[in-house]
Every structure is written in C-alpha cells, then in structure tokens.
Amino acid sequence: MCCPTRLRVTNRCARAVHVNTTTDAKASSPRERQVSDFTALTRTVQEAGLMKRRQGYYWTRFVVLTGLLLAFGAAIVVIGESWWQLLVAAGLAFVLGQVMFLGHDAAHRQIFASGRWNDWSSLVIANLYAGMSYGWWNHKHSKHHAKPNQVGADPDIGTGAMVFHTQDIPAAKTGFPAWFAQRQGWLFFPLLLLEGLNLHASGIKTVFGRGEVKRRPVEIAFVTVRLGGYLGLVFWALPVGMAFAFLGVQLGLFGLYMGAVFAPNHKGMPIVPANSRIDFLSRQVLMSRNVRGGRLIDLFMGGLNYQVEHHLFPSMPRPHLRRVQPIVREFCASRGIAYTETSLMESYGIVVRYLNKVGLAARDPFQCPLTAEFRSAR
C-alpha cells in the first residue's frame, strides 16, 4: 500500500513536470526542443529530491546480503553430504543475483556522492562477493547505456551464438546453424543456464588478459580469493560428484536469473542502424521496455523493471525509480513519445518471438520476416 505522503509528493511532481515542460521557450528545431524539454524534466526530478542518495537503504541491503552469504556458507558446512544442498545452491543463485544488482547500482554512482567510494563498493561487491570482474562488466555496460540497441555500438546485441538483429548477417546459414537460428527464441532461455559460467569466464579472461584494466591487482586479488575460497569450501564440504552438481545448479540458475532479468529490458525493441544519429531522450525511451508489477517484481528484477527511468536517470537511487515513473510516463505522453510497458510474461513472449523471427532472417537474410511483416501491414 502506498504511503499517503509519498503519494502526495509523486502527484505534486507529476503536476510540476506538466507545468515546467509546457512553459519552456520555443526552440528552433525538434532536437533542441527535446533537449529543452528533457532539461525541464531533469530540473523537476531534482527539485522533487529524487536524485538524493539513499545510503540507509543501500547499507541495509549490503548488511542483509552479507549476512545471507555467510548463512549460505554455514549451511553448506552444516548440511554436509546431502542432496538438500541443491536447494542451498538454488537459494545462493538468487542471493548472488541480488548482490549483482547492488553492484550494478554502485557502478552507476547511485550509492555514494563520491565516485571513488562507488568504484570501491563495486569492486568489493562484484569481485569479492560475486567473483566477477567489475572492470569488464562496467566497460561493457557503459557502452550499452551510451547507445542501447545500436548496431556496432551496443555489445549486448553483438552477433555470436545468438543473432539479435539482421543488419550485420554476412551470409545465409545452412545445416545446423540454420536449424539453430530459426529456433533460437525457444533455445534462448535454456542457453542462459550457461550464462553464469560465461560471465565468470569473461571476467577472468579480462583481468588476467593484456587489455587495460583499472586496479588490475585489486581485481585479481579479489576474484582469486572469492573463487578459490568458494571452490575450496564446496569441494571440502561435499563429495566430488555432489560438489559438481552443486556448482552446476548454482551457476546455471544464476545465469538464468541474470538473463531473465536483463532480456526483457531491450530485446525485441527497435534496433538502431550503425550510422544513425538520435537524440538522448528518444534513444533511451524508445529502445527500452518497462515491466509492470508490484514490490515482488521490483525485488526480483532489482529495480531494472523501470528500465526507461533507469536509462534516463542512471544515477538515480533504485527506490526512487518507482516514484519517478508517473512523472516520466506523463512527460512522454505529453510529447507523443512511445512509452513501452508490459507484464513480465508478456515480455518473455515478445523476446522469444522476436528472436525466432530474426533467426529465420539469419537462415536466409534475403527474406527478412520482420520486413515482410511490415510490408504486409501496409
């Protein structure tokens, strides 16, 4: 149930954005008008106090997650040789997902005013708590935020095992690649069971590689302690076969969880050609999708269900995203900007159907089903 005081603040903010964004001086071009409008929106958000830090909220989450990780470590030792350990592995996968959401918030400068404090928080949370490279993830994620869904710029839509767009398909696929491509939507979520292993491997490859990594010695030390200590605990407490099963369940569900949260945000939204130029406001709103739901969805998705608001205000503390949403929605409606929001299950259906259509185009790039669909609709 919404707090009456908070509701009054939100309603006041919504009215303010309507007033502020409709009284701006006339700009000489649509691009300048959008910049002016977004400046007014930003001013309204700041005046409402929605950019203020919520250190109490974040310290509470940090303490709770630290306690949960210690509790799961103790459970591994206490339960010992038992297949009930697989439930421990499943619970640990969820908690580590929550840890990564906290690291994500720190990387976006949401927790502290000091960039240095946020950097070190991310290093501790990502490397020491989760065993992943903050430097690798931050570099990749920063590119995504700068140009979401833009071919050649957003690494999250880079063509690899999966084909996320049709604009850089070199040739028609045949044989098994063609069979896989036309079914890639259905295979997307099962393949996410390997994503946890891939995330760890990519981070290790980066910190031990030759590329530039800020604070490389710290990252190496934290990742080594975390992964070495974790593997040592699991193989010390469990028989070898059970230990591998434990790791398989934990890594598999962790990867599935991460993919299930991040996939609805942009997959199936418009793709921007490599040579296109688009203003910040349109880029962030039109390429992002929100997920409807209550507090449970907020918890499950770590606040990333407010993807539009997060992309517009990436340093806004997570608990404020829910409060700023009606302001942003009204702003977009008043400017005729498409604001996309679906349920979680609807978003999964969109992702699967989109990937299957793109996969069919990858099998035969000269017959793009997406293009055919638009043509038939005319």
C-alpha positions as CSV (number, residue, x, y, z in Angstrom):
1,M,0.0,0.0,0.0
2,C,1.4,3.4,-1.0
3,C,2.3,5.9,1.8
4,P,-0.1,8.9,1.6
5,T,2.8,11.3,2.0
6,R,4.8,9.7,-0.8
7,L,1.7,9.7,-3.0
8,R,1.2,13.4,-2.5
9,V,4.9,14.0,-3.4
10,T,4.5,12.0,-6.5
11,N,1.3,13.7,-7.6
12,R,2.9,17.1,-6.9
13,C,5.9,16.1,-9.0
14,A,3.6,14.9,-11.8
15,R,1.9,18.3,-11.8
16,A,5.2,20.1,-11.8
17,V,6.5,18.3,-14.8
18,H,3.4,19.2,-16.7
19,V,3.8,22.8,-15.8
20,N,7.6,23.0,-16.3
21,T,7.8,21.2,-19.6
22,T,5.0,23.1,-21.2
23,T,6.3,26.6,-20.5
24,D,9.8,26.2,-22.0
25,A,10.9,28.7,-24.6
26,K,10.3,27.8,-28.2
27,A,13.3,26.0,-29.7
28,S,14.4,26.4,-33.3
29,S,14.4,22.6,-34.1
30,P,12.8,19.4,-32.8
31,R,16.1,18.2,-31.4
32,E,16.6,21.5,-29.5
33,R,13.0,21.3,-28.2
34,Q,13.6,17.8,-26.9
35,V,16.8,18.9,-25.2
36,S,14.9,21.8,-23.6
37,D,12.1,19.6,-22.5
38,F,14.4,17.0,-21.0
39,T,16.3,19.7,-19.2
40,A,13.0,20.8,-17.6
41,L,12.1,17.2,-16.7
42,T,15.5,16.8,-15.1
43,R,15.0,20.0,-13.1
44,T,11.6,18.8,-11.9
45,V,13.1,15.5,-10.8
46,Q,15.9,17.2,-8.9
47,E,13.6,19.6,-7.2
48,A,11.5,16.7,-6.1
49,G,14.5,15.2,-4.3
50,L,14.5,12.1,-6.4
51,M,18.3,12.3,-7.1
52,K,19.2,12.4,-3.4
53,R,21.3,9.5,-2.1
54,R,19.6,6.7,-0.1
55,Q,22.6,5.4,1.9
56,G,20.4,4.0,4.6
57,Y,18.6,1.8,2.1
58,Y,21.8,0.7,0.5
59,W,23.7,0.0,3.7
60,T,20.8,-2.1,4.9
61,R,20.8,-4.2,1.7
62,F,24.6,-4.6,2.0
63,V,24.4,-5.8,5.6
64,V,21.5,-8.2,4.8
65,L,23.2,-9.7,1.7
66,T,26.4,-10.1,3.6
67,G,24.6,-12.0,6.3
68,L,22.8,-14.2,3.8
69,L,26.0,-15.1,2.1
70,L,27.6,-16.1,5.4
71,A,24.4,-18.1,6.3
72,F,24.6,-20.0,3.0
73,G,28.3,-20.7,3.6
74,A,27.5,-22.1,7.0
75,A,24.6,-24.1,5.6
76,I,27.0,-25.8,3.1
77,V,29.1,-26.9,6.1
78,V,26.3,-27.8,8.5
79,I,24.2,-29.8,6.0
80,G,27.2,-31.7,4.6
81,E,26.7,-34.7,2.4
82,S,23.1,-34.4,1.4
83,W,21.2,-33.7,-1.8
84,W,19.4,-31.0,0.1
85,Q,22.4,-29.0,-0.8
86,L,20.9,-28.4,-4.2
87,L,18.3,-26.2,-2.6
88,V,21.1,-24.3,-0.9
89,A,22.6,-23.9,-4.4
90,A,19.4,-22.5,-5.8
91,G,18.9,-20.1,-3.0
92,L,22.5,-19.0,-3.3
93,A,22.0,-18.3,-7.0
94,F,19.1,-15.9,-6.1
95,V,21.2,-14.1,-3.4
96,L,24.1,-13.7,-5.8
97,G,21.8,-12.2,-8.3
98,Q,20.7,-9.6,-5.7
99,V,24.4,-9.0,-5.0
100,M,25.0,-8.2,-8.6
101,F,22.0,-5.7,-8.6
102,L,23.7,-3.9,-5.7
103,G,27.0,-3.9,-7.6
104,H,25.1,-2.5,-10.6
105,D,23.7,0.3,-8.5
106,A,27.2,1.2,-7.2
107,A,28.7,1.2,-10.7
108,H,26.0,3.7,-11.7
109,R,27.0,6.0,-8.8
110,Q,23.7,5.5,-7.1
111,I,25.0,4.9,-3.6
112,F,27.6,7.5,-2.7
113,A,28.3,11.0,-3.9
114,S,32.0,10.1,-4.2
115,G,33.0,8.3,-7.4
116,R,35.9,6.7,-5.6
117,W,33.6,5.2,-2.9
118,N,31.2,3.9,-5.6
119,D,34.2,2.3,-7.5
120,W,35.5,0.5,-4.4
121,S,32.0,-0.6,-3.5
122,S,31.6,-2.1,-6.9
123,L,35.0,-3.8,-6.6
124,V,34.1,-5.4,-3.3
125,I,30.5,-6.4,-4.3
126,A,31.3,-7.7,-7.8
127,N,34.8,-9.2,-7.4
128,L,34.9,-10.2,-3.8
129,Y,31.3,-11.1,-3.2
130,A,30.2,-12.4,-6.6
131,G,33.5,-13.5,-8.2
132,M,33.1,-11.4,-11.3
133,S,35.2,-8.6,-12.8
134,Y,33.8,-5.1,-12.2
135,G,36.2,-3.6,-14.8
136,W,35.0,-6.0,-17.5
137,W,31.3,-5.6,-16.7
138,N,31.5,-1.8,-16.3
139,H,33.2,-1.3,-19.6
140,K,30.6,-3.4,-21.4
141,H,27.6,-1.9,-19.6
142,S,28.7,1.7,-20.1
143,K,28.8,1.1,-23.9
144,H,25.3,-0.4,-23.7
145,H,23.9,2.7,-21.8
146,A,25.5,5.1,-24.2
147,K,23.9,3.6,-27.3
148,P,21.3,0.9,-26.4
149,N,20.3,-1.4,-29.3
150,Q,22.6,0.4,-31.8
151,V,24.4,-2.0,-34.2
152,G,28.1,-2.0,-33.7
153,A,27.9,0.1,-30.5
154,D,25.8,-1.9,-28.0
155,P,27.7,-5.1,-27.0
156,D,24.5,-6.6,-25.7
157,I,23.2,-7.2,-29.3
158,G,26.5,-8.3,-30.8
159,T,26.1,-11.3,-33.0
160,G,27.6,-14.5,-31.6
161,A,25.9,-17.8,-30.9
162,M,22.6,-15.9,-30.9
163,V,21.6,-13.4,-33.7
164,F,19.9,-10.3,-32.2
165,H,19.4,-8.3,-35.4
166,T,19.6,-8.8,-39.1
167,Q,21.8,-5.8,-40.1
168,D,25.2,-7.5,-40.0
169,I,24.3,-11.0,-41.1
170,P,27.1,-11.9,-43.5
171,A,25.5,-14.8,-45.4
172,A,22.7,-17.3,-45.2
173,K,23.1,-20.1,-42.6
174,T,22.7,-23.7,-43.6
175,G,22.8,-27.0,-41.8
176,F,22.8,-27.0,-38.0
177,P,23.4,-23.2,-37.8
178,A,20.2,-22.7,-39.8
179,W,18.2,-25.1,-37.7
180,F,19.5,-23.4,-34.5
181,A,18.9,-19.9,-35.8
182,Q,15.2,-20.4,-36.7
183,R,14.6,-21.9,-33.2
184,Q,16.9,-19.5,-31.2
185,G,14.0,-17.9,-29.5
186,W,12.9,-21.2,-27.9
187,L,16.5,-22.0,-27.1
188,F,17.4,-18.6,-25.6
189,F,16.3,-19.3,-22.0
190,P,17.8,-22.9,-21.9
191,L,21.1,-21.4,-23.1
192,L,21.0,-18.9,-20.3
193,L,21.9,-21.9,-18.0
194,L,25.4,-21.5,-19.4
195,E,25.5,-17.7,-18.9
196,G,26.7,-17.8,-15.3
197,L,29.8,-19.7,-16.4
198,N,30.3,-17.4,-19.3
199,L,30.1,-14.3,-17.1
200,H,32.8,-15.6,-14.8
201,A,35.0,-16.8,-17.6
202,S,34.7,-13.4,-19.4
203,G,35.7,-11.6,-16.3
204,I,38.7,-13.8,-15.6
205,K,39.8,-13.5,-19.2
206,T,39.8,-9.7,-18.9
207,V,41.6,-9.3,-15.5
208,F,44.3,-11.8,-16.5
209,G,44.5,-10.5,-20.1
210,R,46.6,-7.8,-21.7
211,G,43.9,-5.2,-22.1
212,E,43.7,-2.1,-19.9
213,V,42.1,-2.8,-16.5
214,K,41.9,-0.1,-13.8
215,R,43.1,-1.5,-10.5
216,R,44.0,-4.8,-12.0
217,P,46.0,-6.1,-9.0
218,V,42.9,-5.5,-6.7
219,E,40.6,-7.2,-9.2
220,I,42.9,-10.2,-9.5
221,A,43.3,-10.5,-5.7
222,F,39.5,-10.2,-5.0
223,V,38.5,-12.6,-7.7
224,T,41.1,-15.2,-6.7
225,V,40.1,-15.0,-3.1
226,R,36.4,-15.3,-3.9
227,L,36.6,-18.1,-6.5
228,G,39.4,-20.0,-4.7
229,G,37.7,-19.8,-1.3
230,Y,34.3,-20.7,-2.7
231,L,35.5,-23.8,-4.7
232,G,37.6,-24.8,-1.7
233,L,34.6,-24.7,0.6
234,V,32.3,-26.6,-1.7
235,F,34.8,-29.4,-2.5
236,W,35.9,-29.6,1.1
237,A,32.3,-30.0,2.4
238,L,30.9,-32.2,-0.3
239,P,31.8,-35.3,-2.2
240,V,33.2,-34.6,-5.7
241,G,30.1,-35.6,-7.6
242,M,27.8,-33.7,-5.3
243,A,30.1,-30.7,-5.4
244,F,29.9,-30.5,-9.2
245,A,26.2,-30.9,-9.0
246,F,26.0,-28.0,-6.5
247,L,28.1,-25.8,-8.7
248,G,26.1,-26.7,-11.8
249,V,22.8,-25.8,-10.1
250,Q,24.2,-22.5,-8.6
251,L,25.9,-21.3,-11.8
252,G,23.1,-22.5,-14.1
253,L,20.3,-20.8,-12.1
254,F,22.4,-17.7,-11.6
255,G,22.9,-17.3,-15.3
256,L,19.2,-18.0,-16.0
257,Y,18.2,-15.4,-13.4
258,M,20.5,-12.7,-14.8
259,G,19.3,-13.3,-18.3
260,A,15.6,-13.5,-17.3
261,V,16.0,-10.0,-15.7
262,F,18.1,-8.3,-18.4
263,A,16.4,-9.8,-21.6
264,P,13.0,-8.1,-21.2
265,N,14.6,-4.6,-21.0
266,H,15.6,-4.2,-24.6
267,K,15.3,-7.4,-26.6
268,G,12.6,-7.0,-29.2
269,M,12.7,-3.2,-29.1
270,P,13.7,-1.2,-32.1
271,I,17.2,-1.7,-33.5
272,V,19.2,1.5,-34.4
273,P,21.4,1.2,-37.5
274,A,25.1,1.8,-37.0
275,N,25.2,5.1,-38.9
276,S,22.1,6.6,-37.3
277,R,22.1,9.7,-35.1
278,I,19.4,10.0,-32.5
279,D,18.9,12.3,-29.5
280,F,19.4,11.1,-26.0
281,L,15.8,11.2,-24.9
282,S,14.4,9.3,-27.9
283,R,17.3,6.8,-27.8
284,Q,16.8,5.9,-24.1
285,V,13.0,5.8,-24.1
286,L,12.2,4.2,-27.5
287,M,14.8,1.4,-27.1
288,S,13.8,0.4,-23.5
289,R,10.9,-1.6,-22.1
290,N,9.4,-1.4,-18.6
291,V,7.9,-4.4,-16.8
292,R,4.7,-3.9,-14.8
293,G,4.3,-5.4,-11.3
294,G,4.4,-4.6,-7.6
295,R,7.0,-4.9,-5.0
296,L,7.7,-8.5,-5.8
297,I,8.7,-7.7,-9.3
298,D,10.8,-4.8,-8.0
299,L,12.7,-7.2,-5.8
300,F,13.0,-9.9,-8.5
301,M,14.3,-7.5,-11.1
302,G,16.4,-5.3,-8.8
303,G,14.6,-2.2,-9.9
304,L,15.5,-2.8,-13.6
305,N,11.8,-3.3,-14.4
306,Y,11.9,0.6,-14.5
307,Q,14.3,0.4,-17.4
308,V,13.1,3.6,-19.1
309,E,13.6,5.7,-16.0
310,H,16.9,4.0,-15.2
311,H,18.2,4.8,-18.7
312,L,17.1,8.5,-18.4
313,F,18.5,8.9,-14.9
314,P,21.1,6.1,-14.4
315,S,22.5,7.6,-11.2
316,M,19.0,7.8,-9.5
317,P,18.8,5.6,-6.4
318,R,16.8,2.4,-7.0
319,P,14.0,3.1,-4.5
320,H,13.2,6.4,-6.3
321,L,12.6,4.8,-9.7
322,R,9.0,3.7,-8.8
323,R,8.3,7.3,-7.7
324,V,9.6,8.9,-10.8
325,Q,7.8,6.6,-13.2
326,P,4.5,8.5,-13.3
327,I,6.4,11.7,-14.0
328,V,8.3,10.2,-16.9
329,R,5.2,8.5,-18.3
330,E,3.2,11.7,-18.3
331,F,6.1,13.5,-19.9
332,C,6.4,11.0,-22.7
333,A,2.6,11.1,-23.3
334,S,2.6,14.9,-23.5
335,R,5.4,14.7,-26.1
336,G,3.9,11.8,-28.1
337,I,6.9,9.6,-27.3
338,A,6.1,5.9,-27.2
339,Y,6.5,4.6,-23.6
340,T,6.5,0.8,-23.6
341,E,5.4,-1.3,-20.6
342,T,4.3,-4.9,-20.4
343,S,4.0,-7.7,-17.9
344,L,6.9,-10.0,-17.2
345,M,5.4,-13.0,-19.0
346,E,4.4,-10.8,-22.0
347,S,7.9,-9.5,-22.3
348,Y,9.3,-13.1,-22.4
349,G,6.9,-13.9,-25.2
350,I,8.0,-10.8,-27.1
351,V,11.7,-11.8,-26.7
352,V,11.1,-15.4,-27.9
353,R,9.0,-14.4,-30.9
354,Y,11.5,-11.7,-31.9
355,L,14.5,-13.9,-31.7
356,N,12.8,-16.6,-33.8
357,K,11.9,-14.1,-36.5
358,V,15.5,-12.7,-36.5
359,G,16.7,-16.3,-36.6
360,L,14.7,-17.0,-39.7
361,A,16.2,-14.0,-41.4
362,A,19.7,-15.3,-40.4
363,R,18.9,-18.5,-42.2
364,D,18.0,-16.5,-45.3
365,P,19.0,-12.9,-44.9
366,F,17.3,-12.0,-48.3
367,Q,13.9,-12.9,-46.9
368,C,13.6,-11.0,-43.6
369,P,10.4,-11.9,-41.8
370,L,10.3,-8.6,-39.9
371,T,10.4,-6.7,-43.2
372,A,7.8,-8.9,-44.7
373,E,5.5,-8.4,-41.7
374,F,5.8,-4.6,-42.0
375,R,5.2,-4.7,-45.8
376,S,2.1,-6.9,-45.3
377,A,0.7,-4.4,-42.8
378,R,0.7,-1.6,-45.3
